Amino acid sequence: MSMFVDQARIRIEAGNGGDGAVSFHREKYVAAGGPDGGDGGKGGDVVFVADDHFTSLISFRYKRKYVAENGQNGAAKRCTGKSAPDLVIKVPRGTVIREAESGRVMADISGDEPVILAKGGRGGKGNQHFATSTRQVPRFAKPGFDGEKFDVILELKLLADVGLVGFPNVGKSTLISVVSAAKPKIANYHFTTLEPVLGVVRLDDERSFVMADIPGLIEGAAEGAGLGHAFLRHVERCRLIVHVIDVSGSEARDPIEDFEMINKELRNFSEELSECPQIVAANKADLADEAQIERLHSYIADKGLPFFVISAAAVQGTRPLLDEIAATLATLPPVKRFEPEAVPEKAPEEQKKFTVEIDSDGVYQVDAPFMEPIMRTINPDDWSSLQYFERVLRSSGIIDKLEAMGAKEGVTVSINGFEFDYVD
């Protein structure tokens, strides 16, 4: 049995940009050829694309981390590092991607266009860019920027126009198998369909629609009882609900009670869903008597819903039902798409967070993660490189904080493990 997985959590990491190079032009008979360090290449993006060969998220159960390649570092002779290829991740159509931390929708992979979810970092500038009339020998370059990294939750919400709902064993699988090319497993037990079955119903050259057999609901599904909650997720996008009822009451059930119970589950799960247009299909009519059919018909007619008497197993009455479905769909808005939600703005002060503590040896320990890439490119032997370092310390507020904590000339300051003597 293929395992149906409709939710998975993975980590995606775009590639970092390559570092710029520090290099000088060396050529016979050319004195001081000047800086010629090239730029770093761009890191690879993480791109998601819909693939109709995939029907579940099973592969994401076994591989949880997806990392794009880093851009190459720059080289001498103004050579720019190569940009890294994008990492393309294929998912079933209808996969909604949320950021795990905030729950915001990042993308709905329902169309054909690829979606970039994590952008690769830009490459750093080589030292060729930092030469000025006063600084002719720049011994520093810029590091590459980090790629974006996210923990994301993938959720498969099937793209079906029509959702079949009803108790297990009312004949939903049989109906979908006789009106489409879908081949669901059909058996006489209560949790028959453990995965939603999608079938394309073609009425003629002009008209076709996608029908999903939503696995059997049971009372309490909206609270997560049985298999209900996971599968209600798949009805979320449906534009029309076809409610299949066993009119014969062949399992000693009351069809009217079943109708009410299923609708209660839909209401509990989603107000929007319960307002979806419904068509009622009274199935197993070949096993029912006139009185049973009439009782259900008058009840459904009072609710103002279209009512069709069918026998899926005997393929009776299915064509008028399909015509009604197609006619109703023609009047409804298209399948719902989930719009990406905006990224919450990070306050500038949050991007440049740091802490300063004085340890037992009197060393001022500065923890500043945002300084990491800058530190990689500082050359302690180069005066202009150190000047640049000092400007960053000033603009980020680190020097003001050191002064406020009483740092005097000559004390040792350690930033992310890089030690130097403080100079007023």
C-alpha positions in Angstrom: 0.0 0.0 0.0 1.4 3.4 -0.9 1.6 5.6 2.2 -0.2 8.8 1.8 1.6 11.7 3.5 0.0 15.1 3.3 2.2 17.1 5.7 6.0 17.3 6.1 8.5 19.6 7.8 11.8 20.3 6.1 14.7 22.8 6.3 15.7 24.7 3.2 19.0 26.6 2.8 19.9 28.7 -0.1 23.6 28.9 -1.0 25.9 31.7 0.4 27.6 34.1 -2.0 31.3 33.6 -2.6 33.8 35.9 -1.0 35.5 38.7 -3.0 39.2 38.2 -3.6 42.1 40.2 -2.3 44.7 40.1 -5.1 47.1 42.5 -6.9 48.1 42.6 -10.5 51.6 41.0 -10.9 53.3 41.5 -14.3 56.9 41.8 -15.3 57.9 45.4 -15.9 54.6 46.8 -14.5 55.2 48.4 -11.1 52.2 48.4 -8.7 49.7 46.9 -11.1 46.9 47.7 -8.7 44.2 45.5 -7.1 42.5 42.9 -9.4 40.6 40.7 -6.9 37.4 39.5 -8.5 33.9 39.3 -7.0 32.3 36.2 -5.5 29.6 34.3 -7.3 25.9 34.2 -6.2 24.7 31.3 -4.1 22.0 29.0 -5.5 18.3 29.7 -4.9 15.9 27.1 -3.5 13.1 26.8 -6.1 9.8 24.8 -5.8 8.0 23.5 -8.8 4.7 21.5 -9.2 5.1 18.0 -10.6 2.0 16.0 -11.5 3.9 12.7 -11.1 3.9 13.2 -7.4 0.7 12.6 -5.4 2.0 12.7 -1.8 4.8 14.2 0.3 6.3 10.8 1.2 9.8 11.6 0.0 10.1 14.5 2.4 9.7 12.0 5.3 13.1 10.6 4.5 15.1 13.6 3.5 14.6 16.6 5.7 17.3 19.1 4.7 17.7 20.7 1.3 20.8 22.9 0.8 21.7 24.7 -2.4 25.4 25.1 -3.3 27.5 28.2 -2.4 28.8 30.6 -5.0 32.5 30.3 -5.8 35.0 32.8 -4.3 36.4 35.5 -6.6 39.9 35.1 -7.9 42.8 37.1 -9.2 42.8 38.9 -12.6 39.3 40.3 -11.9 37.8 36.8 -12.3 34.3 36.6 -10.8 33.5 33.3 -9.0 31.0 31.1 -10.7 27.4 31.4 -9.5 25.9 28.2 -8.0 23.1 26.4 -9.7 19.6 26.6 -8.2 18.3 23.7 -6.1 14.9 22.7 -7.6 12.5 20.8 -5.3 9.5 19.1 -7.0 6.3 18.8 -5.0 2.7 17.6 -5.8 0.5 20.3 -7.3 -1.6 21.9 -4.6 1.2 22.0 -2.0 1.0 25.0 0.3 4.3 26.0 2.0 4.3 27.8 5.3 7.1 29.1 7.4 7.3 26.8 10.4 8.1 29.6 12.9 5.4 32.1 12.1 2.9 29.9 10.2 2.7 32.5 7.4 1.9 31.2 3.9 5.0 31.6 1.7 3.7 30.0 -1.5 0.9 27.9 -3.0 2.5 25.6 -5.6 -0.6 25.2 -7.8 0.4 26.8 -11.0 3.2 25.9 -13.5 5.6 28.7 -12.7 8.6 27.9 -10.4 8.6 29.7 -7.1 11.8 30.9 -5.4 11.4 30.4 -1.7 15.0 31.0 -0.4 17.2 33.4 -2.3 20.9 32.7 -2.6 23.3 35.2 -1.2 25.0 37.8 -3.4 28.7 37.5 -4.0 31.1 39.8 -2.1 33.0 42.5 -4.0 36.7 41.9 -4.7 39.3 44.5 -3.7 39.4 45.9 -7.2 36.3 47.9 -6.2 37.9 49.6 -3.1 40.8 51.4 -4.7 40.6 55.2 -4.4 43.1 58.0 -5.0 44.2 57.9 -1.4 43.9 54.1 -0.9 45.7 52.5 -3.8 46.5 49.2 -2.1 43.2 47.9 -0.6 44.0 44.8 1.3 40.4 43.8 2.0 37.4 42.6 0.1 33.8 42.1 1.0 32.5 38.6 2.1 29.6 37.0 0.3 26.2 37.4 1.7 24.5 34.5 3.4 21.6 32.7 1.6 18.2 32.7 3.2 17.4 29.7 5.5 13.9 28.6 6.6 12.2 25.7 8.3 9.1 25.2 6.3 5.9 23.0 6.6 4.6 21.5 3.3 0.9 20.8 3.3 -0.8 19.1 0.4 -4.3 20.5 -0.2 -5.6 18.8 -3.3 -6.7 20.8 -6.3 -10.1 19.3 -6.9 -13.2 21.1 -8.2 -15.6 18.6 -6.6 -15.2 16.9 -3.3 -17.2 13.7 -2.6 -18.2 13.5 1.1 -20.1 10.9 2.9 -19.7 8.1 5.4 -17.3 5.2 4.7 -18.9 2.6 2.5 -21.6 4.7 0.9 -20.1 4.2 -2.6 -17.9 7.2 -3.2 -15.0 5.1 -4.5 -17.4 3.2 -6.8 -18.8 6.5 -8.1 -15.4 8.0 -8.9 -14.3 4.7 -10.5 -17.3 4.6 -12.9 -17.2 8.3 -13.9 -13.5 8.8 -14.3 -10.3 6.8 -15.1 -9.3 6.7 -11.4 -8.8 3.2 -10.0 -9.4 3.4 -6.2 -9.1 0.4 -4.0 -12.7 -0.7 -3.3 -13.5 -2.9 -0.3 -16.3 -3.4 2.1 -14.8 -2.0 5.3 -15.2 1.2 7.2 -11.9 2.9 6.6 -11.7 2.0 2.9 -10.0 5.0 1.4 -6.9 5.9 3.3 -5.8 8.4 0.7 -7.8 10.8 -1.4 -8.4 9.6 -4.9 -8.4 12.2 -7.7 -10.2 11.5 -11.0 -10.7 13.6 -14.0 -14.3 13.4 -15.3 -14.5 14.3 -19.0 -18.1 14.9 -20.2 -17.1 16.1 -23.7 -14.4 18.0 -25.5 -15.4 21.2 -23.7 -16.2 20.1 -20.3 -14.1 18.3 -17.7 -13.5 18.6 -14.0 -11.5 17.0 -11.2 -13.3 15.0 -8.6 -11.7 13.9 -5.3 -13.0 11.1 -3.2 -12.4 12.5 0.3 -11.8 9.6 2.7 -14.7 8.7 4.9 -15.5 11.1 7.6 -16.7 9.9 11.0 -18.3 11.7 13.8 -15.7 13.9 15.6 -13.5 14.2 12.5 -13.2 18.0 13.0 -11.8 17.4 16.5 -9.2 15.0 14.9 -11.0 11.7 15.7 -10.2 8.8 13.4 -8.7 9.9 10.1 -11.0 12.9 9.7 -8.9 16.0 10.3 -6.1 15.2 8.0 -8.5 14.6 5.2 -10.9 17.5 5.8 -7.8 19.6 4.7 -8.3 18.3 1.2 -11.9 19.4 0.9 -10.7 23.0 1.7 -10.2 24.0 -1.9 -13.2 22.3 -3.5 -15.7 24.5 -5.2 -18.6 22.1 -4.9 -19.4 19.3 -2.6 -21.3 16.2 -3.7 -22.8 14.5 -0.7 -23.1 10.8 -1.3 -25.7 9.0 0.9 -26.6 5.3 1.1 -30.3 5.7 0.6 -30.9 2.0 1.2 -29.6 2.2 4.8 -27.9 -1.1 4.0 -25.7 -0.8 7.1 -28.6 -0.2 9.5 -27.9 3.5 9.4 -30.4 6.4 9.0 -29.5 8.4 5.8 -31.0 11.6 7.2 -28.9 11.3 10.4 -25.8 10.6 8.2 -26.5 13.8 6.2 -26.7 15.9 9.3 -23.7 14.4 10.9 -21.4 15.0 7.9 -22.6 18.6 7.5 -21.9 19.2 11.2 -18.3 17.9 10.7 -17.9 20.3 7.8 -19.2 23.2 9.8 -16.9 22.4 12.8 -13.9 22.2 10.5 -14.5 25.3 8.4 -17.4 27.8 8.1 -16.3 28.6 4.6 -16.5 24.9 3.7 -20.0 24.4 5.1 -21.2 27.3 2.8 -19.9 25.5 -0.3 -22.7 24.6 -2.7 -23.9 20.9 -2.2 -25.5 18.4 -4.5 -27.0 15.3 -2.9 -26.5 11.9 -4.6 -28.8 9.2 -3.1 -26.7 6.1 -3.9 -27.5 2.3 -3.8 -31.0 3.2 -5.1 -31.2 -0.3 -6.6 -31.2 -1.7 -3.0 -33.8 0.8 -1.7 -37.6 0.9 -1.9 -39.7 3.8 -3.1 -40.6 4.9 0.5 -36.9 5.2 1.5 -36.0 7.3 -1.5 -39.1 9.5 -1.1 -38.4 10.1 2.6 -34.9 11.3 1.9 -35.9 13.3 -1.2 -38.5 15.3 0.6 -36.1 16.1 3.5 -33.3 17.3 1.0 -35.9 19.2 -1.1 -36.9 21.2 2.1 -33.2 22.2 2.3 -33.4 23.5 -1.2 -30.5 21.2 -2.5 -30.4 19.4 -5.8 -31.2 15.7 -5.4 -30.2 12.8 -7.7 -31.1 9.2 -7.4 -28.2 7.0 -8.6 -26.7 3.5 -8.4 -23.0 3.9 -8.9 -22.4 0.1 -9.0 -25.0 -0.3 -11.7 -24.0 3.0 -13.4 -27.6 4.3 -13.3 -28.4 8.0 -13.0 -24.8 9.1 -13.1 -25.0 11.1 -16.3 -27.7 13.6 -15.1 -25.6 14.0 -11.9 -22.4 14.8 -13.8 -24.3 17.3 -16.1 -25.6 19.1 -13.0 -22.1 19.2 -11.5 -20.6 20.7 -14.7 -23.4 23.3 -15.0 -22.9 24.3 -11.3 -19.1 24.6 -11.6 -19.6 26.9 -14.6 -21.2 29.4 -12.3 -18.6 29.2 -9.5 -15.3 31.1 -9.0 -12.1 29.2 -9.8 -10.3 26.9 -7.3 -9.1 28.8 -4.3 -5.4 29.8 -4.2 -3.6 30.6 -1.0 -2.0 34.0 -1.3 1.5 34.4 0.1 1.6 36.5 3.2 4.0 39.4 3.7 7.2 38.8 5.7 7.0 40.5 9.0 9.5 43.4 8.9 12.5 42.9 11.1 13.3 46.0 13.1 16.7 47.4 12.1 17.9 47.1 15.7 17.0 43.4 15.7 19.2 42.8 12.7 22.2 44.3 14.5 21.8 42.8 18.0 24.9 42.4 20.1 25.7 41.9 23.8 28.8 43.0 25.8 30.0 41.4 29.0 33.2 41.8 31.1 34.7 38.5 32.0 36.8 37.6 35.1 40.0 38.7 33.3 38.6 42.1 32.6 38.2 41.4 28.8 35.2 43.0 27.1 33.5 40.1 25.4 31.3 41.2 22.5 28.9 38.7 21.0 27.7 40.1 17.6 26.6 37.5 15.1 26.0 40.1 12.4 29.8 40.9 12.5 30.7 37.3 11.5 31.0 37.9 7.7 32.8 41.3 8.2 35.4 39.7 10.5 36.3 37.1 7.9 37.7 39.8 5.7 39.5 42.1 8.1 43.2 42.2 7.6 44.8 43.3 10.9 48.0 44.3 9.2 46.2 46.7 6.8 45.5 50.2 8.1 42.6 50.9 5.6 41.0 47.5 6.5 41.1 48.4 10.2 39.6 51.8 9.5 36.7 50.1 7.7 36.4 47.8 10.8 36.3 50.8 13.1 33.6 52.5 11.1 31.4 49.4 11.3 31.9 49.2 15.1 30.9 52.9 15.4 27.9 52.8 13.1 26.5 49.6 14.9 26.7 51.2 18.3 29.3 48.7 19.7 31.9 51.5 20.5 29.2 53.6 22.3 28.3 50.6 24.4 32.0 49.8 25.3 32.4 53.4 26.4 29.2 53.4 28.4 30.5 50.3 30.2 33.8 52.1 31.1 36.2 50.7 28.5 39.5 52.7 28.7 42.4 52.8 26.3 44.5 49.6 26.4 41.8 47.2 27.7 41.3 44.0 25.6 38.1 43.7 23.6 37.1 40.3 22.0 34.5 40.3 19.2 33.4 36.8 18.3 36.9 35.6 19.4 38.9 38.3 17.5 40.9 40.1 20.2 42.4 43.6 20.0 43.4 46.5 22.3 40.9 49.2 22.6 42.0 52.6 21.5 40.2 55.8 22.5 
